[in-house]
Every structure is written in structure tokens, then in C-alpha cells.
């Protein structure tokens, strides 16, 4: 069989020889199908590992976000329940209020702590909560946030003079409503 029968007679690949997928010189190292398959397998394996690592990271982030979402929803439900508790005085931002449960299951806020009752409150004590400027509640003893323009001093939130003027409605000269006495204990 003549040597010309095995030669390729079609058009040559355009471009530089260094970017050719096949050897362009007699002295170039041979590129076999096995070498090409090995390179494809190595690339495929690397891509699979990289993809797995990225998806694992996204999975961790999703789990973290789900945990945060659950925490936020639980806090929102708790805050809503606290706002629905009976309160016979005007709530003031930055003050600590004490939550009690009557025998019939209703909850109410009081300004009096269990210590004010000398350790023997009339109803079950459920906890002390701070009313925050964003209308959320913080359990007493947990770290509290600082809000822009507000600062905590001796357990009380105070406004700067300029912010206090902005916070009050125009022409509002009323003082906070004095608290009504706590309801009589049910026996």
C-alpha cells in the first residue's frame, strides 16, 4: 500500500502550531487518544470536586439562613404575644416591665417586679422585658442594642434634646400617663 493512502489530504487547521490539538511536526510528542481521555477525566474530576465544594458551601449558608429565619419568626411571635398582654398603663420605650400570668391563664404587664412584692408576687412571674425603640421586647439580662440617637444610661433609654423635640408630635405638651394600680390578685 502506498504511503499516500494514509495521509490526510484535507485542509490544514488554521492558526499557530502551538494551539493545534494534534502534532504539527514530526518531532512533536505524540498525542494519543488515551492521553486525551485521561486529561478529560482529570478535568471532569476537578470540576466535580469544585462543584461539590461550592454546593456544600451553599447548603451550609441555606441552613444558617433557615436557622436565622426561624429565630426571627419565633422572636416576632413572642413580641406579638407580649404586645397582646394586658397593660393598664402607657408603655414607655426604654422601660423594663414585668410579665405575670393569672390563674385563668391571662398575662399582664406590671411595673412592679417580684422583688417589689418581697419575693411573693400575687401571680406567676414569667419574666422581665425591656421595650425597645423598634417596638420589640428584650428579655431582661440579655444584651440590648444601641439605636441611632438613643443611648442607655442607668437602665433607661434617653434621647438627646434635639431628638426629643423631633420625637414629640407638634404641640404635644402632655406628660406620660401615670400608671394605674395593678389589678387585685385573684384568689
C-alpha atoms as one frame of an Amber mdcrd trajectory, in Angstrom:
protein
   0.000   0.000   0.000   1.475   3.341  -0.941   2.389   5.817   1.772  -0.026
   8.440   0.345  -3.053   6.286   1.192  -2.672   7.063   4.948  -2.025  10.744
   4.613  -4.657  13.374   5.236  -5.307  15.401   2.152  -7.920  17.858   3.516
  -7.377  21.474   4.536  -4.918  22.141   7.326  -6.010  23.683  10.612  -5.532
  27.452  10.529  -3.669  29.170  13.374  -0.439  28.751  15.283   1.046  25.279
  15.630   1.213  25.613  19.446  -2.607  25.709  19.668  -3.156  22.692  17.455
  -4.931  19.698  19.018  -2.648  17.341  17.117   1.095  17.334  16.465   2.111
  19.510  13.552   5.743  18.441  13.389   7.392  15.066  13.094   9.424  15.647
  16.269   6.420  16.780  18.392   5.350  14.381  21.175   2.586  12.070  20.035
  -0.913  12.810  21.345  -2.826   9.626  21.797  -6.499   9.068  22.419  -5.633
   7.653  25.851  -3.831  10.890  26.831  -6.810  12.964  25.693  -9.246  10.760
  27.620  -7.057  10.998  30.750  -6.984  14.833  30.506 -10.775  14.946  30.083
 -11.244  12.610  33.065  -8.901  14.729  35.230 -10.739  17.941  34.261 -14.101
  16.287  34.880 -12.967  15.119  38.315 -11.666  18.582  39.242 -14.864  20.255
  38.093 -16.929  17.728  40.084 -14.902  18.387  43.271 -15.140  22.148  42.803
 -18.885  21.967  42.128 -19.397  19.735  45.175 -17.450  22.163  47.403 -19.439
  25.156  46.147 -22.758  23.360  46.625 -21.728  22.236  50.120 -20.968  25.876
  50.999 -24.340  26.994  49.622 -26.018  24.216  51.639 -24.340  25.475  54.839
 -25.445  29.026  54.041 -29.027  27.867  53.434 -29.080  26.026  56.770 -27.696
  29.095  58.539 -30.300  31.335  56.889 -33.085  28.890  57.801 -31.941  28.960
  61.428 -31.884  32.765  61.366 -35.350  32.868  59.790 -36.736  30.517  62.472
 -35.174  32.673  65.209 -36.633  35.860  63.706 -40.102  34.305  63.369 -40.029
  32.959  66.937 -38.972  36.376  68.266 -41.716  38.081  66.218 -44.327  35.673
  67.629 -43.053  36.273  71.161 -43.046  40.062  70.666 -46.596  39.945  69.294
 -47.746  37.858  72.268 -46.083  40.344  74.640 -47.821  43.274  72.935 -51.133
  41.454  73.395 -50.595  41.053  77.151 -52.880  43.223  79.261 -51.302  46.521
  80.255 -53.146  49.173  82.310 -50.602  51.927  81.809 -48.857  53.611  78.903
 -45.804  51.676  77.833 -42.694  53.829  77.512 -39.782  52.891  75.285 -36.680
  52.011  77.270 -38.506  50.863  80.397 -38.495  47.413  81.922 -41.840  45.741
  82.549 -42.608  42.540  84.419 -44.875  39.873  82.945 -47.211  37.812  85.139
 -49.800  35.089  84.458 -53.078  34.939  86.365 -54.675  31.654  87.407 -57.110
  31.911  84.461 -54.140  31.983  82.032 -54.242  35.657  81.016 -50.979  37.546
  81.035 -50.391  41.129  82.092 -47.544  43.582  82.470 -46.766  45.274  85.741
 -44.264  47.925  86.732 -43.671  46.007  89.950 -41.024  43.315  89.957 -41.179
  40.206  92.131 -38.710  41.961  94.463 -41.259  44.754  94.952 -43.621  42.079
  96.275 -40.839  40.911  98.625 -40.386  37.782  96.572 -44.052  36.725  96.793
 -45.856  38.104  93.724 -49.644  37.643  93.509 -49.384  35.675  90.251 -46.882
  33.510  88.397 -43.914  35.615  87.283 -42.946  34.924  83.638 -40.068  37.364
  83.124 -38.962  40.963  82.829 -38.804  42.620  79.413 -37.423  45.891  78.061
 -39.483  47.751  75.456 -37.099  48.761  72.677 -37.444  51.768  70.336 -38.397
  49.480  67.444 -41.358  48.111  69.488 -39.640  44.775  70.112 -39.034  43.273
  73.530 -35.725  42.186  75.046 -35.656  39.737  77.930 -34.025  41.364  80.945
 -30.426  40.236  81.324 -29.797  39.724  77.610 -27.592  42.169  75.668 -29.502
  45.136  74.321 -28.912  47.006  71.079 -27.990  50.651  70.697 -30.287  52.584
  68.395 -29.308  55.681  66.416 -29.697  58.786  68.590 -30.603  56.728  71.646
 -28.300  55.602  74.357 -28.748  53.585  77.506 -27.968  55.268  80.796 -28.613
  53.666  84.177 -31.062  51.207  82.624 -33.105  53.931  80.882 -33.122  54.935
  77.230 -32.632  58.666  76.826 -32.920  60.917  73.801 -30.695  63.859  73.006
 -32.506  67.242  73.329 -32.814  67.737  69.553 -34.145  64.218  69.024 -36.625
  64.590  71.877 -38.086  67.669  70.182 -38.373  65.766  66.879 -39.931  62.725
  68.555 -42.773  64.660  70.180 -45.756  65.489  67.974 -46.231  69.219  67.301
 -47.964  70.950  70.204 -47.717  67.853  72.426 -47.155  69.026  75.989 -48.675
  66.053  77.754 -46.652  64.089  80.205 -46.681  60.285  80.121 -49.828  58.808
  81.640 -49.386  57.792  85.239 -49.703  54.051  85.774 -52.934  52.596  87.042
 -52.614  50.320  90.056 -52.127  46.668  89.217 -55.292  44.598  89.237 -56.258
  42.989  92.502 -54.880  39.483  92.809 -57.400  36.800  92.020 -57.862  34.214
  94.724
